[in-house]
Amino acid sequence: MRVDHLSLKNFRNYTRLELSIPESIVVVHGANAQGKTSLLEAIYYLATASSPYTNSDRQLMNWRMANDFVPFTQVGADVVSAKNALNRVEIILMMEKLADGNERFRKEVRINGVSKRNHDLQGLLGVVMFLPQDMALIEGPPANRRRYLDLTLCQVNTNYGQALNTFDKALTQRNALLRRISENMASVDELPYWDNELATAAATVIAGRQRFIRELELLANRIHRDLSGGEEDLQLVYRPSFEPTASGDNQQSFSVLGLDHHRQLEPEAIMPQYREALVATRHEETRRGITLIGPQRDEMRFVVNGRDLGDFGSRGQSRTGVLALKLAELEWMHRTLGEWPVLLLDEVVAELDSSRRRYLLSRIQHARQVLLTTTELGTLTEEFTAKAVLWHVETGQIMPLHESDVL
């Protein structure tokens, strides 16, 4: 799959952009704050309806159009699959003026001109994005790793995306009910309904995460061994806050070393166990007014040769771990979708030493469409740039960069 044509209106620092993107490696060169990152962000946004840089969609709107009669932002693309199926994908952000003088923010997803929900984007455009900030996947809080799992899985697994949406809504309702119970404003007899809603959705989320981490680990470990000269093994350890067991007797859980590679619990086996766990923790949850177990508290850890990188890894080991993870994600998504996703690399080459840089540049040439940003073309090898399309971006304007411009 690839983006054939990209259209931006009032997106970040782009007032208007119409851009045909070739099926190849594209190097986007330019100074900081000129639009390189926003270009990649727009493509990622179309695939996931979420920005890798902000949780607020309003921040994507160009500030210059704030005084327009109807302030709006439009991100659109013609997306072509491996079978040459063409889809027009658009996301529109708008500030609507209400009769009382207030404003209301509205977000609309359209596929081939028809209004859709966010999760309807799944499978239309797969992307893998590699950022300098990805070091936070190892060094940052558990929420970063949960978000990574969710954004990746939601691109390829419709059931997972729907279950995650249902879980989030049910969790909000159940927490509100727990708070009312803790304040003697509601009865515990109202909990079984939300327990069942939460357990049904959570089971799909837990099963999806467990399968994904297991499959990703097999790919990432092989890449990590290449990067470390065969001296280091990488494990991706899933630590769910609730650990379902293979037999229901607490004898086999996700924490048992190596077990993840040999079995997969299905949602039907996880759901009743999770529901029972909710009942077992009910007293403490009603006392504290919050749900204490579930996917909202899951964790994933990076372990190299038995040592947790987040706690004991060097900066170089963390970079190697993230690089292995992202290249594994690219391969995993290729296998899952049956075609290469679009690969987006934002200023990551300069962050790597020469050996990791060469390894990365050699591996990404297999992808169907790659967009790579850089402020310094000298960080790329001549062999690599000779095969790439070179663009220059300045103040939101993109133009070809010829070899004579580089000299």
N, C-alpha and C positions, 0 to 999 in steps of 0.2 A: 504494500500500500504506500501511497505517496500523496503529497499535496501538489496538485497541478498548477493551481492559481490561488493566490492569497489576496484578500481584500480587507483593508482596514480603514475605518473612519473614526476619528477622535479616540483612538486607542493609544494610551500613554502619550509619547511624544510624536506620534504619527497623526497628523490631521487627516491625511488621505494617502492611501498607498494601494496600487494595483500592481501585483508582482507575479510573474510566471516563474516557477521554480523547477529547474531541470531535475531529471532523474539521475543524480550523480552526487558526488561530494561537492558541497558548496562551502567555501571559506568566506566568512563575512568579516572584513577588516575595518577598523575605525577606532577613533579615540573613545574614551569613556563618555557616557551620557549622550550618545549620538543616536541610539536606537538599535544596537546590536541585540542586546538582551531582550528588548521588547518584541523583536521579530520572533525569536524563539518562544517567548512566553505566549504569544498569540497562537502559535501552532499547538503548544501544549494545552492551552485553554480550550481550543476547539475539540481536542480529544477527550478531555476530562471534565470540562465545565468548571475547572478549578485552576487557580494560579499557583505555581510553585513558590511564589515570592510573598503573597499576601492572602489572608483569609477574607479580605473585604473586596467584593467586586467593584464597589464604588471607586476604589483607588485606581482602577484600570481606566477610568474615564479621563480624557484629556481636559485639564483644568481650563484651557482657553475657551471651551464651548459652554462654560458655566452660565453665561448670560444669554445663551441662545433661547429662542422661544420654546423649543422643545429639546432640551439637552439630551443627546443620545450618543451611544457608542455602538459600533457594529463591527464584528469580527466574522469573516466568512471565508470559505475555501471550497474549491472543487477538489474532491478527494477521489482518487482512482485506486481500486483494489488490484490484486494480482490478476484477476480475471477480467480486468478492464471495465468493471462496473463503476459508474460515475455517480457520485452523490454530492449535492450541494449542502454544506453544513454552515449554519449561521448562529451566532449568539448576539442578541441585541440587549443592551443595557440602557435604561431610560429613566429620567427623572420627570415624573408626571406632576403637573400642577393641579391640585384639587380645588373644588369650589370654595372651600374655606380659606384658601390662600396657602395652605401647607403643601409640601411635596411628598410624593411617594415613589420609592425606588422600585423598578420592575425589571426582571430578567426573563428573557424569552429565548428558548432554544427552538430552532427551525431546521428541519431536514427536508430538503427538496420543496421548500416553501410551506410546509405544514408544521404547525406548532407541536412540539413534543416535550417530553420530560427529560431531565438531565441524563437519566440512565439509558435513554434510547440512543445516546451517542455511542454506547458500548459496541465495540467491534467494527465501527466505521473507520476509525483512524487510531492505530496503535502508535504510541510514542514512548521512547526511553530518553530521559533527560539526565544529563550529567553536569553537576554544578560544583563549584568550589565549596559551597555550603553543605555539600553532601557529607563532609566530615562529621557533621552533627548527627548523622545516622549512627555513628559509633560513640561520639563524645557527648551527645546531647541527651535530653530526657526521653523516657519511654514513649511519650506522645509522638515524637518524631518518627520512631520506628513503626508505631501503629499506623500513622498517616501514610508512610511509605507502603506498607502492606496493603492498605485499603485502596490507595490511588492506583497501584499496579493491578490488583485483582479486579477492580471495578472496570478496567478497560477491556477485559477479556471474558469476564464471568457475569452474565446477567443475573443469575440467581444470587450470587454473592452481593452484587450491588443492591438488589431489592431487599435482601435480608438485612444488610447493613442499615439501609434507610428505615426499615421497620423497627430494627433494634434500637436505633437512636431515638425514634419517636416514642417507643414503648418505655425506654429507660427514663426519658423525661417525665412521662406520665406516672411511672411507678415511683420515681423519686419524689415527685410532688405529693403523691398519696402517702408515702412514708413520712414525709414531713407533717402532713395533716394528722396522721395517726400519732406521731410523737407529741403533738400538741393537743391530743384528745379531741380532734375535730373530725375524725373519720374512724371507721372500724377495720380491723384486720380481715374481716370477712370479704372486703373488696379486693384483697391482694391476689387470690387465686387466678382471677381473670388475667391480670397483668403478668403474673408469674408464667402463665401458659404462653402469652404473647411473646414475652421476653425469651423464654426457653426455646420456642420454635425458631425464632430468628437467630438467637445466639448459637444454636447448634450448627446452622449452616455457616456462620461466620467462623467458628472455631475449626470446623472441618476444612473449610477453604484455606484458612491460614496454615493449618498443619500440613496439608498437602503441598501448598506453594513453597513453604520453607524447606520441606524435605526435598522437593524437586530442584529448588534453586541451590541448595547446599551442594548437591552432587555436581552441578555445573561450576559453581563458584570455587569449590575445593580444587578441581582440576586446573582452573585458571590460576588460582593462588599458588599452587605448586609450581607452575611454570614461572610465575613472577618471582618466586623465592628460590629458584634453582633447585626445587625438589626438597627443600629443607623444612618447609612449614605446611601443616595441614590446617585448613579453615573449617570450623564448624559453625553453623547457624543454629543456635539453640532456642527453641520455642519454649517460653515459660508462661503458659496461660495462668491467669489468676484462679481459674477453676480447671482442675486436671481430670478429664474423663478417663476412665480405665477401659481396657479391652474386654475385661470380664465383669466389670461392675463391682469388683471386690477390692479395689484399691491395690491390686497386686501388680498391675502393669500400667504405667502412666507415661506421659510425655517426657518425664524427667529421667526415665531409664535410658542410659547411654546406648545408642545404636538401634533402639527399638523403632524409632520413626522410619527407618529405612525398610522395614519389613512388614508394616501393616498400616492400614488407614481406617480410622474410625469414621463411619458414616453419620450424618446428622441424626438418623433415627436411633442410633445407639447413644448419642451424646445428649439428646433432648431430655429423656426422663431422668438422667443422672443430674443434669443441671437444675431441673425443676426440684428434685429432692434436695439439692444443695441450697437452693433458695429457701426452702421450708426450714432447713436446719439452721440457717443463719437469720431467720425471721426476727427473733427476739432482739438480737444486736442491731439489725437494720432498722427496726421500728424505734429502737432507743436513740439511734444516731440520725435517723431520717435520711438514709442514703443507701443505695444498692452497693454492696461491698464486693461482690464477685461478678465476673463476666468479662467479655472481650474489651470493655472500656478500661480494663486494668491489665491487659496482656502485656507481655514483654518479649523481646527477641534480643539475644546477645551474640556477639561475635567472639569466638574463642579460637585462638591459634596455639597449637601444641599444648592444650590444656590451660592456657592463660587467657583471661577475659581482656580483650583489647580495650574495652571501655575503662577498665580499672588499672591495667598494667602494661598496655601496649605503648610502644614508642610512636612518635608522629609518623615516622616512615612506615611502620607496620599498619597504622590506621589508614594511610593513603593506599597501601597495597590492598588492604581489605575492602575498601570502598571501590577501588578500581575493579577488583575481582567480582564484587557484587554487581556492579553496573554492566560489565561485559556478560556476566551470567544472565542478568535480566534480559539483555538484548537477545541472547540465544534462546532463553526460555520463552520469550514472547514470540520469537520466530517459530518455534516448535508448536506453541499453543495455537497461534493464529493461522499457521500454515503459510505465512508470508512475513517478510521483514517489516518491522515497524520503522517509523521515521526516527532517526537518531539525532538528538539535539545536544550539542556540547558547548557550554557557555564558559569560555575563558578557563578551561580546565588544563589545557596543554602546558601552559606556563607554570602550573602548580606542581608538575611532575618532574622528576629527574630524567636524565637522558635515556636510561634503559627502560623505565616505565613509559616514557613518551613514545619511544620506538615501538614498544609492544602494543600500546593503544592504537597508534596510527596504522599498524599492520592489521589489527583485528577488525577495525571499523570499515575497512574497504570492502567487506563482504556485504554490507548493508545496501539496500536499494537506494535510499535517499538519506544523506547526512548533511546537516548544517552545523558548522563549527565556527564560533566567533573567536577573534583574537585581536589584541591591540598591537601585537608584534609578530609580523610574518616570519621573522627570523627564528621563532620557536618551532617552526615546521620545517621538515626536510624538503630539499629541492625536488626529490623524487615524488613526495606527496603532493606538493603544490602543482607540479607539472601535470598531474592527473585530475586536479580539481578545477572547478569554476571559481574564479576570484571576484568578489564584490567588495565595494567600498561604500560605507554608510557614513553620512554626515548630516546632522540636523534633520533626521527623518527622511533623507533622500538616499536612495540606493542606486548605484551605477556600477558598470563593469570596471574591474581593476585590471589593467593590462600589465604585462611584464615590464614594460618601459616605465610604468608608474612606480614599480617597486624599487627599481635601481636608483 
